[in-house]
Amino acid sequence: MTFRQTGYFKDDVEHYTKIAMEWRYTSRADEIRQSIHRLERLRGKEYVKTLAGKCNQKLKTKFY
């Protein structure tokens, strides 16, 4: 089983997609973009890269 198939990855995708939808056009957008990269120390660089890609795919735009 890869990390893409786990529940916490799917929860993270939903969470960060929802945050990006809410804050996309506000002044805090840069701060929100950086928040996803805080996970890098906890879960690894590949995880964050895949998570950002999946969130961007769901948003249908490049946010992260």
N, CA, C and O atoms as a Tripos MOL2 file, in Angstrom:
@<TRIPOS>MOLECULE
protein
  256   255    64     0     0
PROTEIN
NO_CHARGES

@<TRIPOS>ATOM
      1 N           0.8460   -1.1680    0.0000 N.3       1 MET1
      2 CA          0.0000    0.0000    0.0000 C.3       1 MET1
      3 C           0.8970    1.2390    0.0000 C.2       1 MET1
      4 O           1.8280    1.3380    0.8000 O.2       1 MET1
      5 N           0.6200    2.1590   -0.8810 N.am      2 THR2
      6 CA          1.3790    3.4040   -0.9290 C.3       2 THR2
      7 C           0.6880    4.4570   -0.0710 C.2       2 THR2
      8 O          -0.4460    4.2730    0.3710 O.2       2 THR2
      9 N           1.3860    5.5570    0.1540 N.am      3 PHE3
     10 CA          0.7920    6.6070    0.9860 C.3       3 PHE3
     11 C          -0.3750    7.2900    0.2910 C.2       3 PHE3
     12 O          -1.1920    7.9330    0.9510 O.2       3 PHE3
     13 N          -0.4680    7.1640   -1.0330 N.am      4 ARG4
     14 CA         -1.5930    7.7580   -1.7670 C.3       4 ARG4
     15 C          -2.9090    7.0390   -1.4880 C.2       4 ARG4
     16 O          -3.9820    7.5930   -1.7280 O.2       4 ARG4
     17 N          -2.8340    5.8350   -0.9920 N.am      5 GLN5
     18 CA         -4.0210    5.0300   -0.7280 C.3       5 GLN5
     19 C          -4.4680    5.0900    0.7310 C.2       5 GLN5
     20 O          -5.4490    4.4490    1.1090 O.2       5 GLN5
     21 N          -3.7590    5.8520    1.5410 N.am      6 THR6
     22 CA         -4.0950    5.8840    2.9670 C.3       6 THR6
     23 C          -5.1540    6.9360    3.2580 C.2       6 THR6
     24 O          -5.3820    7.8580    2.4740 O.2       6 THR6
     25 N          -5.7800    6.7720    4.3860 N.am      7 GLY7
     26 CA         -6.8460    7.6830    4.7960 C.3       7 GLY7
     27 C          -6.3390    9.0670    5.1320 C.2       7 GLY7
     28 O          -7.0030   10.0640    4.8480 O.2       7 GLY7
     29 N          -5.1490    9.1330    5.7440 N.am      8 TYR8
     30 CA         -4.6670   10.4630    6.1130 C.3       8 TYR8
     31 C          -4.2700   11.2830    4.8950 C.2       8 TYR8
     32 O          -4.3540   12.5100    4.9360 O.2       8 TYR8
     33 N          -3.8390   10.6430    3.8150 N.am      9 PHE9
     34 CA         -3.5360   11.3800    2.5910 C.3       9 PHE9
     35 C          -4.8180   11.9600    1.9920 C.2       9 PHE9
     36 O          -4.8470   13.1170    1.5730 O.2       9 PHE9
     37 N          -5.8670   11.1530    1.9560 N.am     10 LYS10
     38 CA         -7.1500   11.6340    1.4210 C.3      10 LYS10
     39 C          -7.7250   12.7420    2.2870 C.2      10 LYS10
     40 O          -8.3090   13.6950    1.7720 O.2      10 LYS10
     41 N          -7.5620   12.6230    3.6050 N.am     11 ASP11
     42 CA         -8.0230   13.6830    4.5060 C.3      11 ASP11
     43 C          -7.2350   14.9760    4.2930 C.2      11 ASP11
     44 O          -7.8060   16.0660    4.2930 O.2      11 ASP11
     45 N          -5.9210   14.8470    4.1120 N.am     12 ASP12
     46 CA         -5.0950   16.0270    3.8450 C.3      12 ASP12
     47 C          -5.4710   16.6940    2.5310 C.2      12 ASP12
     48 O          -5.4910   17.9220    2.4470 O.2      12 ASP12
     49 N          -5.7670   15.9100    1.5090 N.am     13 VAL13
     50 CA         -6.1760   16.4640    0.2150 C.3      13 VAL13
     51 C          -7.4670   17.2590    0.3700 C.2      13 VAL13
     52 O          -7.5760   18.3800   -0.1280 O.2      13 VAL13
     53 N          -8.4310   16.6850    1.0510 N.am     14 GLU14
     54 CA         -9.7000   17.3910    1.2720 C.3      14 GLU14
     55 C          -9.4900   18.6640    2.0810 C.2      14 GLU14
     56 O         -10.0510   19.7100    1.7560 O.2      14 GLU14
     57 N          -8.6860   18.5760    3.1300 N.am     15 HIS15
     58 CA         -8.4540   19.7130    4.0150 C.3      15 HIS15
     59 C          -7.7790   20.8690    3.2740 C.2      15 HIS15
     60 O          -8.2590   22.0010    3.3290 O.2      15 HIS15
     61 N          -6.6890   20.5980    2.5910 N.am     16 TYR16
     62 CA         -5.9530   21.6630    1.9130 C.3      16 TYR16
     63 C          -6.6870   22.1850    0.6820 C.2      16 TYR16
     64 O          -6.5150   23.3480    0.3160 O.2      16 TYR16
     65 N          -7.4910   21.3640    0.0440 N.am     17 THR17
     66 CA         -8.3140   21.8380   -1.0640 C.3      17 THR17
     67 C          -9.3790   22.7980   -0.5520 C.2      17 THR17
     68 O          -9.6280   23.8380   -1.1610 O.2      17 THR17
     69 N         -10.0000   22.4530    0.5550 N.am     18 LYS18
     70 CA        -11.0240   23.3090    1.1380 C.3      18 LYS18
     71 C         -10.4410   24.6490    1.5890 C.2      18 LYS18
     72 O         -11.0550   25.6970    1.3890 O.2      18 LYS18
     73 N          -9.2620   24.6110    2.1920 N.am     19 ILE19
     74 CA         -8.6030   25.8460    2.6190 C.3      19 ILE19
     75 C          -8.2800   26.7190    1.4160 C.2      19 ILE19
     76 O          -8.4940   27.9300    1.4560 O.2      19 ILE19
     77 N          -7.7710   26.1250    0.3580 N.am     20 ALA20
     78 CA         -7.4150   26.8960   -0.8380 C.3      20 ALA20
     79 C          -8.6460   27.5190   -1.4830 C.2      20 ALA20
     80 O          -8.5790   28.6410   -1.9850 O.2      20 ALA20
     81 N          -9.7640   26.8090   -1.4770 N.am     21 MET21
     82 CA        -10.9990   27.3580   -2.0360 C.3      21 MET21
     83 C         -11.4490   28.5890   -1.2640 C.2      21 MET21
     84 O         -11.9060   29.5660   -1.8560 O.2      21 MET21
     85 N         -11.3200   28.5410    0.0580 N.am     22 GLU22
     86 CA        -11.7670   29.6480    0.8930 C.3      22 GLU22
     87 C         -10.8600   30.8660    0.8050 C.2      22 GLU22
     88 O         -11.3480   31.9960    0.7920 O.2      22 GLU22
     89 N          -9.5560   30.6560    0.7460 N.am     23 TRP23
     90 CA         -8.6060   31.7500    0.8560 C.3      23 TRP23
     91 C          -7.9030   32.1040   -0.4530 C.2      23 TRP23
     92 O          -6.9340   32.8630   -0.4380 O.2      23 TRP23
     93 N          -8.3580   31.5840   -1.5590 N.am     24 ARG24
     94 CA         -7.6670   31.7550   -2.8330 C.3      24 ARG24
     95 C          -7.5180   33.2180   -3.2510 C.2      24 ARG24
     96 O          -6.4630   33.6060   -3.7530 O.2      24 ARG24
     97 N          -8.5310   34.0190   -3.0570 N.am     25 TYR25
     98 CA         -8.5230   35.3950   -3.5530 C.3      25 TYR25
     99 C          -8.3670   36.4320   -2.4510 C.2      25 TYR25
    100 O          -8.7890   37.5750   -2.6220 O.2      25 TYR25
    101 N          -7.7780   36.0640   -1.3400 N.am     26 THR26
    102 CA         -7.6010   36.9960   -0.2300 C.3      26 THR26
    103 C          -6.1340   37.3730   -0.0840 C.2      26 THR26
    104 O          -5.2710   36.8750   -0.8080 O.2      26 THR26
    105 N          -5.8750   38.2450    0.8490 N.am     27 SER27
    106 CA         -4.5000   38.6890    1.0830 C.3      27 SER27
    107 C          -3.6630   37.6230    1.7880 C.2      27 SER27
    108 O          -2.4350   37.7090    1.7910 O.2      27 SER27
    109 N          -4.3070   36.6250    2.3820 N.am     28 ARG28
    110 CA         -3.5740   35.5600    3.0720 C.3      28 ARG28
    111 C          -3.2070   34.3930    2.1580 C.2      28 ARG28
    112 O          -2.7640   33.3570    2.6530 O.2      28 ARG28
    113 N          -3.3720   34.5230    0.8830 N.am     29 ALA29
    114 CA         -3.1240   33.4150   -0.0440 C.3      29 ALA29
    115 C          -1.6740   32.9360    0.0210 C.2      29 ALA29
    116 O          -1.4230   31.7320   -0.0270 O.2      29 ALA29
    117 N          -0.7240   33.8530    0.1300 N.am     30 ASP30
    118 CA          0.6840   33.4440    0.2070 C.3      30 ASP30
    119 C           0.9730   32.6600    1.4760 C.2      30 ASP30
    120 O           1.7320   31.6910    1.4560 O.2      30 ASP30
    121 N           0.3710   33.0760    2.5710 N.am     31 GLU31
    122 CA          0.5530   32.3730    3.8350 C.3      31 GLU31
    123 C          -0.0370   30.9650    3.7580 C.2      31 GLU31
    124 O           0.5410   30.0190    4.2920 O.2      31 GLU31
    125 N          -1.1680   30.8270    3.1060 N.am     32 ILE32
    126 CA         -1.8090   29.5260    2.9550 C.3      32 ILE32
    127 C          -0.9730   28.6240    2.0520 C.2      32 ILE32
    128 O          -0.8660   27.4240    2.3030 O.2      32 ILE32
    129 N          -0.3860   29.1900    1.0110 N.am     33 ARG33
    130 CA          0.4850   28.3940    0.1310 C.3      33 ARG33
    131 C           1.6560   27.8080    0.8930 C.2      33 ARG33
    132 O           2.0510   26.6670    0.6500 O.2      33 ARG33
    133 N           2.2100   28.5750    1.8080 N.am     34 GLN34
    134 CA          3.3600   28.1020    2.5790 C.3      34 GLN34
    135 C           2.9730   27.0700    3.6290 C.2      34 GLN34
    136 O           3.8180   26.2890    4.0670 O.2      34 GLN34
    137 N           1.7150   27.0570    4.0370 N.am     35 SER35
    138 CA          1.2920   26.1450    5.1040 C.3      35 SER35
    139 C           1.4240   24.6780    4.7130 C.2      35 SER35
    140 O           1.6790   23.8280    5.5670 O.2      35 SER35
    141 N           1.2530   24.3790    3.4450 N.am     36 ILE36
    142 CA          1.3450   22.9780    3.0110 C.3      36 ILE36
    143 C           2.7870   22.4750    3.0980 C.2      36 ILE36
    144 O           3.0230   21.2790    3.2670 O.2      36 ILE36
    145 N           3.7350   23.3800    2.9850 N.am     37 HIS37
    146 CA          5.1390   22.9800    3.0120 C.3      37 HIS37
    147 C           5.6590   22.7430    4.4240 C.2      37 HIS37
    148 O           6.7730   22.2480    4.5940 O.2      37 HIS37
    149 N           4.8740   23.0870    5.4350 N.am     38 ARG38
    150 CA          5.2500   22.7670    6.8120 C.3      38 ARG38
    151 C           5.1680   21.2700    7.0800 C.2      38 ARG38
    152 O           5.7940   20.7670    8.0120 O.2      38 ARG38
    153 N           4.4040   20.5680    6.2720 N.am     39 LEU39
    154 CA          4.2870   19.1150    6.4300 C.3      39 LEU39
    155 C           5.5420   18.3750    5.9740 C.2      39 LEU39
    156 O           5.6920   17.1820    6.2410 O.2      39 LEU39
    157 N           6.4310   19.0710    5.2940 N.am     40 GLU40
    158 CA          7.6040   18.4180    4.7210 C.3      40 GLU40
    159 C           8.4770   17.7620    5.7950 C.2      40 GLU40
    160 O           9.0110   16.6750    5.5770 O.2      40 GLU40
    161 N           8.6220   18.4090    6.9370 N.am     41 ARG41
    162 CA          9.4320   17.8200    8.0110 C.3      41 ARG41
    163 C           8.7590   16.5970    8.6190 C.2      41 ARG41
    164 O           9.4350   15.6800    9.0840 O.2      41 ARG41
    165 N           7.4390   16.5830    8.6160 N.am     42 LEU42
    166 CA          6.7190   15.4690    9.2280 C.3      42 LEU42
    167 C           6.5480   14.2770    8.2900 C.2      42 LEU42
    168 O           6.7210   13.1300    8.7030 O.2      42 LEU42
    169 N           6.2140   14.5410    7.0430 N.am     43 ARG43
    170 CA          5.8220   13.4520    6.1430 C.3      43 ARG43
    171 C           6.7430   13.2560    4.9440 C.2      43 ARG43
    172 O           6.6210   12.2490    4.2460 O.2      43 ARG43
    173 N           7.6450   14.1690    4.6860 N.am     44 GLY44
    174 CA          8.6020   13.9910    3.6120 C.3      44 GLY44
    175 C           8.3090   14.8470    2.3870 C.2      44 GLY44
    176 O           7.1900   15.3150    2.1760 O.2      44 GLY44
    177 N           9.3430   15.0310    1.5990 N.am     45 LYS45
    178 CA          9.2630   15.9050    0.4310 C.3      45 LYS45
    179 C           8.3620   15.3280   -0.6580 C.2      45 LYS45
    180 O           7.5950   16.0590   -1.2840 O.2      45 LYS45
    181 N           8.4530   14.0320   -0.8810 N.am     46 GLU46
    182 CA          7.6290   13.3890   -1.9070 C.3      46 GLU46
    183 C           6.1430   13.4760   -1.5620 C.2      46 GLU46
    184 O           5.3040   13.6860   -2.4380 O.2      46 GLU46
    185 N           5.8300   13.3140   -0.2820 N.am     47 TYR47
    186 CA          4.4440   13.4010    0.1770 C.3      47 TYR47
    187 C           3.8660   14.7800   -0.1160 C.2      47 TYR47
    188 O           2.7630   14.8910   -0.6500 O.2      47 TYR47
    189 N           4.6060   15.8290    0.2300 N.am     48 VAL48
    190 CA          4.1340   17.2020    0.0400 C.3      48 VAL48
    191 C           3.9960   17.5220   -1.4430 C.2      48 VAL48
    192 O           3.0400   18.1780   -1.8550 O.2      48 VAL48
    193 N           4.9480   17.0600   -2.2380 N.am     49 LYS49
    194 CA          4.8790   17.2960   -3.6830 C.3      49 LYS49
    195 C           3.6490   16.6260   -4.2910 C.2      49 LYS49
    196 O           2.9640   17.2270   -5.1180 O.2      49 LYS49
    197 N           3.3690   15.4070   -3.8950 N.am     50 THR50
    198 CA          2.1980   14.6800   -4.3870 C.3      50 THR50
    199 C           0.9070   15.3110   -3.8680 C.2      50 THR50
    200 O          -0.0730   15.4170   -4.6050 O.2      50 THR50
    201 N           0.9050   15.7230   -2.6230 N.am     51 LEU51
    202 CA         -0.2610   16.3660   -2.0270 C.3      51 LEU51
    203 C          -0.5860   17.6740   -2.7370 C.2      51 LEU51
    204 O          -1.7480   17.9380   -3.0470 O.2      51 LEU51
    205 N           0.4210   18.4880   -2.9950 N.am     52 ALA52
    206 CA          0.2050   19.7560   -3.6980 C.3      52 ALA52
    207 C          -0.3210   19.5040   -5.1060 C.2      52 ALA52
    208 O          -1.2140   20.2130   -5.5700 O.2      52 ALA52
    209 N           0.2200   18.5090   -5.7820 N.am     53 GLY53
    210 CA         -0.2530   18.1820   -7.1250 C.3      53 GLY53
    211 C          -1.6960   17.7250   -7.1390 C.2      53 GLY53
    212 O          -2.4650   18.1160   -8.0170 O.2      53 GLY53
    213 N          -2.0650   16.9070   -6.1820 N.am     54 LYS54
    214 CA         -3.4390   16.4080   -6.1050 C.3      54 LYS54
    215 C          -4.4200   17.5330   -5.7650 C.2      54 LYS54
    216 O          -5.5240   17.5860   -6.3060 O.2      54 LYS54
    217 N          -4.0110   18.4290   -4.8670 N.am     55 CYS55
    218 CA         -4.8690   19.5730   -4.5260 C.3      55 CYS55
    219 C          -5.0440   20.4900   -5.7330 C.2      55 CYS55
    220 O          -6.1500   20.9560   -6.0060 O.2      55 CYS55
    221 N          -3.9660   20.7460   -6.4460 N.am     56 ASN56
    222 CA         -4.0620   21.5720   -7.6500 C.3      56 ASN56
    223 C          -4.9670   20.9230   -8.6890 C.2      56 ASN56
    224 O          -5.7060   21.6150   -9.3890 O.2      56 ASN56
    225 N          -4.9110   19.6050   -8.7930 N.am     57 GLN57
    226 CA         -5.7710   18.8880   -9.7330 C.3      57 GLN57
    227 C          -7.2270   19.0440   -9.3530 C.2      57 GLN57
    228 O          -8.0700   19.2420  -10.2280 O.2      57 GLN57
    229 N          -7.5470   18.9620   -8.0770 N.am     58 LYS58
    230 CA         -8.9310   19.1230   -7.6350 C.3      58 LYS58
    231 C          -9.4080   20.5650   -7.7860 C.2      58 LYS58
    232 O         -10.5850   20.8030   -8.0580 O.2      58 LYS58
    233 N          -8.4980   21.5320   -7.6120 N.am     59 LEU59
    234 CA         -8.8400   22.9450   -7.7560 C.3      59 LEU59
    235 C          -8.9250   23.3740   -9.2200 C.2      59 LEU59
    236 O          -9.5180   24.4040   -9.5400 O.2      59 LEU59
    237 N          -8.3300   22.5780  -10.1020 N.am     60 LYS60
    238 CA         -8.2470   22.8620  -11.5270 C.3      60 LYS60
    239 C          -7.5020   24.1600  -11.8090 C.2      60 LYS60
    240 O          -7.8080   24.8800  -12.7600 O.2      60 LYS60
    241 N          -6.5210   24.4410  -10.9640 N.am     61 THR61
    242 CA         -5.6370   25.5940  -11.1250 C.3      61 THR61
    243 C          -4.3740   25.3450  -10.3170 C.2      61 THR61
    244 O          -4.3360   24.4480   -9.4760 O.2      61 THR61
    245 N          -3.3420   26.1400  -10.5730 N.am     62 LYS62
    246 CA         -2.1020   25.9990   -9.8120 C.3      62 LYS62
    247 C          -2.1470   26.9680   -8.6480 C.2      62 LYS62
    248 O          -2.0070   28.1760   -8.8380 O.2      62 LYS62
    249 N          -2.3400   26.4510   -7.4440 N.am     63 PHE63
    250 CA         -2.3510   27.2580   -6.2400 C.3      63 PHE63
    251 C          -1.1430   26.9610   -5.3790 C.2      63 PHE63
    252 O          -0.4750   27.8870   -4.9200 O.2      63 PHE63
    253 N          -0.8430   25.6860   -5.1480 N.am     64 TYR64
    254 CA          0.2750   25.3080   -4.2940 C.3      64 TYR64
    255 C           1.5380   25.1280   -5.1000 C.2      64 TYR64
    256 O           2.5870   24.8070   -4.5410 O.2      64 TYR64
@<TRIPOS>BOND
     1     1     2 1
     2     2     3 1
     3     3     4 2
     4     3     5 am
     5     5     6 1
     6     6     7 1
     7     7     8 2
     8     7     9 am
     9     9    10 1
    10    10    11 1
    11    11    12 2
    12    11    13 am
    13    13    14 1
    14    14    15 1
    15    15    16 2
    16    15    17 am
    17    17    18 1
    18    18    19 1
    19    19    20 2
    20    19    21 am
    21    21    22 1
    22    22    23 1
    23    23    24 2
    24    23    25 am
    25    25    26 1
    26    26    27 1
    27    27    28 2
    28    27    29 am
    29    29    30 1
    30    30    31 1
    31    31    32 2
    32    31    33 am
    33    33    34 1
    34    34    35 1
    35    35    36 2
    36    35    37 am
    37    37    38 1
    38    38    39 1
    39    39    40 2
    40    39    41 am
    41    41    42 1
    42    42    43 1
    43    43    44 2
    44    43    45 am
    45    45    46 1
    46    46    47 1
    47    47    48 2
    48    47    49 am
    49    49    50 1
    50    50    51 1
    51    51    52 2
    52    51    53 am
    53    53    54 1
    54    54    55 1
    55    55    56 2
    56    55    57 am
    57    57    58 1
    58    58    59 1
    59    59    60 2
    60    59    61 am
    61    61    62 1
    62    62    63 1
    63    63    64 2
    64    63    65 am
    65    65    66 1
    66    66    67 1
    67    67    68 2
    68    67    69 am
    69    69    70 1
    70    70    71 1
    71    71    72 2
    72    71    73 am
    73    73    74 1
    74    74    75 1
    75    75    76 2
    76    75    77 am
    77    77    78 1
    78    78    79 1
    79    79    80 2
    80    79    81 am
    81    81    82 1
    82    82    83 1
    83    83    84 2
    84    83    85 am
    85    85    86 1
    86    86    87 1
    87    87    88 2
    88    87    89 am
    89    89    90 1
    90    90    91 1
    91    91    92 2
    92    91    93 am
    93    93    94 1
    94    94    95 1
    95    95    96 2
    96    95    97 am
    97    97    98 1
    98    98    99 1
    99    99   100 2
   100    99   101 am
   101   101   102 1
   102   102   103 1
   103   103   104 2
   104   103   105 am
   105   105   106 1
   106   106   107 1
   107   107   108 2
   108   107   109 am
   109   109   110 1
   110   110   111 1
   111   111   112 2
   112   111   113 am
   113   113   114 1
   114   114   115 1
   115   115   116 2
   116   115   117 am
   117   117   118 1
   118   118   119 1
   119   119   120 2
   120   119   121 am
   121   121   122 1
   122   122   123 1
   123   123   124 2
   124   123   125 am
   125   125   126 1
   126   126   127 1
   127   127   128 2
   128   127   129 am
   129   129   130 1
   130   130   131 1
   131   131   132 2
   132   131   133 am
   133   133   134 1
   134   134   135 1
   135   135   136 2
   136   135   137 am
   137   137   138 1
   138   138   139 1
   139   139   140 2
   140   139   141 am
   141   141   142 1
   142   142   143 1
   143   143   144 2
   144   143   145 am
   145   145   146 1
   146   146   147 1
   147   147   148 2
   148   147   149 am
   149   149   150 1
   150   150   151 1
   151   151   152 2
   152   151   153 am
   153   153   154 1
   154   154   155 1
   155   155   156 2
   156   155   157 am
   157   157   158 1
   158   158   159 1
   159   159   160 2
   160   159   161 am
   161   161   162 1
   162   162   163 1
   163   163   164 2
   164   163   165 am
   165   165   166 1
   166   166   167 1
   167   167   168 2
   168   167   169 am
   169   169   170 1
   170   170   171 1
   171   171   172 2
   172   171   173 am
   173   173   174 1
   174   174   175 1
   175   175   176 2
   176   175   177 am
   177   177   178 1
   178   178   179 1
   179   179   180 2
   180   179   181 am
   181   181   182 1
   182   182   183 1
   183   183   184 2
   184   183   185 am
   185   185   186 1
   186   186   187 1
   187   187   188 2
   188   187   189 am
   189   189   190 1
   190   190   191 1
   191   191   192 2
   192   191   193 am
   193   193   194 1
   194   194   195 1
   195   195   196 2
   196   195   197 am
   197   197   198 1
   198   198   199 1
   199   199   200 2
   200   199   201 am
   201   201   202 1
   202   202   203 1
   203   203   204 2
   204   203   205 am
   205   205   206 1
   206   206   207 1
   207   207   208 2
   208   207   209 am
   209   209   210 1
   210   210   211 1
   211   211   212 2
   212   211   213 am
   213   213   214 1
   214   214   215 1
   215   215   216 2
   216   215   217 am
   217   217   218 1
   218   218   219 1
   219   219   220 2
   220   219   221 am
   221   221   222 1
   222   222   223 1
   223   223   224 2
   224   223   225 am
   225   225   226 1
   226   226   227 1
   227   227   228 2
   228   227   229 am
   229   229   230 1
   230   230   231 1
   231   231   232 2
   232   231   233 am
   233   233   234 1
   234   234   235 1
   235   235   236 2
   236   235   237 am
   237   237   238 1
   238   238   239 1
   239   239   240 2
   240   239   241 am
   241   241   242 1
   242   242   243 1
   243   243   244 2
   244   243   245 am
   245   245   246 1
   246   246   247 1
   247   247   248 2
   248   247   249 am
   249   249   250 1
   250   250   251 1
   251   251   252 2
   252   251   253 am
   253   253   254 1
   254   254   255 1
   255   255   256 2
@<TRIPOS>SUBSTRUCTURE
     1 MET1         2 RESIDUE 1 A MET
     2 THR2         6 RESIDUE 1 A THR
     3 PHE3        10 RESIDUE 1 A PHE
     4 ARG4        14 RESIDUE 1 A ARG
     5 GLN5        18 RESIDUE 1 A GLN
     6 THR6        22 RESIDUE 1 A THR
     7 GLY7        26 RESIDUE 1 A GLY
     8 TYR8        30 RESIDUE 1 A TYR
     9 PHE9        34 RESIDUE 1 A PHE
    10 LYS10       38 RESIDUE 1 A LYS
    11 ASP11       42 RESIDUE 1 A ASP
    12 ASP12       46 RESIDUE 1 A ASP
    13 VAL13       50 RESIDUE 1 A VAL
    14 GLU14       54 RESIDUE 1 A GLU
    15 HIS15       58 RESIDUE 1 A HIS
    16 TYR16       62 RESIDUE 1 A TYR
    17 THR17       66 RESIDUE 1 A THR
    18 LYS18       70 RESIDUE 1 A LYS
    19 ILE19       74 RESIDUE 1 A ILE
    20 ALA20       78 RESIDUE 1 A ALA
    21 MET21       82 RESIDUE 1 A MET
    22 GLU22       86 RESIDUE 1 A GLU
    23 TRP23       90 RESIDUE 1 A TRP
    24 ARG24       94 RESIDUE 1 A ARG
    25 TYR25       98 RESIDUE 1 A TYR
    26 THR26      102 RESIDUE 1 A THR
    27 SER27      106 RESIDUE 1 A SER
    28 ARG28      110 RESIDUE 1 A ARG
    29 ALA29      114 RESIDUE 1 A ALA
    30 ASP30      118 RESIDUE 1 A ASP
    31 GLU31      122 RESIDUE 1 A GLU
    32 ILE32      126 RESIDUE 1 A ILE
    33 ARG33      130 RESIDUE 1 A ARG
    34 GLN34      134 RESIDUE 1 A GLN
    35 SER35      138 RESIDUE 1 A SER
    36 ILE36      142 RESIDUE 1 A ILE
    37 HIS37      146 RESIDUE 1 A HIS
    38 ARG38      150 RESIDUE 1 A ARG
    39 LEU39      154 RESIDUE 1 A LEU
    40 GLU40      158 RESIDUE 1 A GLU
    41 ARG41      162 RESIDUE 1 A ARG
    42 LEU42      166 RESIDUE 1 A LEU
    43 ARG43      170 RESIDUE 1 A ARG
    44 GLY44      174 RESIDUE 1 A GLY
    45 LYS45      178 RESIDUE 1 A LYS
    46 GLU46      182 RESIDUE 1 A GLU
    47 TYR47      186 RESIDUE 1 A TYR
    48 VAL48      190 RESIDUE 1 A VAL
    49 LYS49      194 RESIDUE 1 A LYS
    50 THR50      198 RESIDUE 1 A THR
    51 LEU51      202 RESIDUE 1 A LEU
    52 ALA52      206 RESIDUE 1 A ALA
    53 GLY53      210 RESIDUE 1 A GLY
    54 LYS54      214 RESIDUE 1 A LYS
    55 CYS55      218 RESIDUE 1 A CYS
    56 ASN56      222 RESIDUE 1 A ASN
    57 GLN57      226 RESIDUE 1 A GLN
    58 LYS58      230 RESIDUE 1 A LYS
    59 LEU59      234 RESIDUE 1 A LEU
    60 LYS60      238 RESIDUE 1 A LYS
    61 THR61      242 RESIDUE 1 A THR
    62 LYS62      246 RESIDUE 1 A LYS
    63 PHE63      250 RESIDUE 1 A PHE
    64 TYR64      254 RESIDUE 1 A TYR
